[in-house]
Amino acid sequence: MDRALQETDNTLSKVLEKTHFWNSHVSVHFNERQRSMINEMLDGFEGKVTTSKWANIIKYSRDSALRDIQDLINKNIIYKDASGGRSTSYLLSINGL
C-alpha cells in the first residue's frame, strides 16, 4: 500500500510539473517537434539529450533538430550542459519549470 501511494505521488508530481511548465510558457510558440521533445524531457528522459538523439526521437534531420534546439536556447527553455565538446547535451532551464 505504501509503495502504491508513493508511485501515485510520483506520478502526480510529474503531471503537475508538466502542467506548470506548459502553463508558464503558454505565450511561447513551439513547433510540434519541440513540444514532443520537451515532453520527453519532462517525462524523465534517460541519459543526456544530444542533437543526434533529438533527431532520432523526432525522426527529422540533424539540421532540423539543431534549429529546434537553437530556437529553444534563444527562448531560454533549454541550455547547453557545461560538459560541452563533441557530446554537447541540453537540459531544461530551471527557471523554465
Secondary structure, 3 states (H helix, E strand, C coil): CHHHHHHHHHHHHHHHHHHHHHHHCCCCCCCHHHHHHHHHHHCCCCCCEEHHHHHHHHCCCHHHHHHHHHHHHHCCCEEECCCCHHHCEEEECHHHC
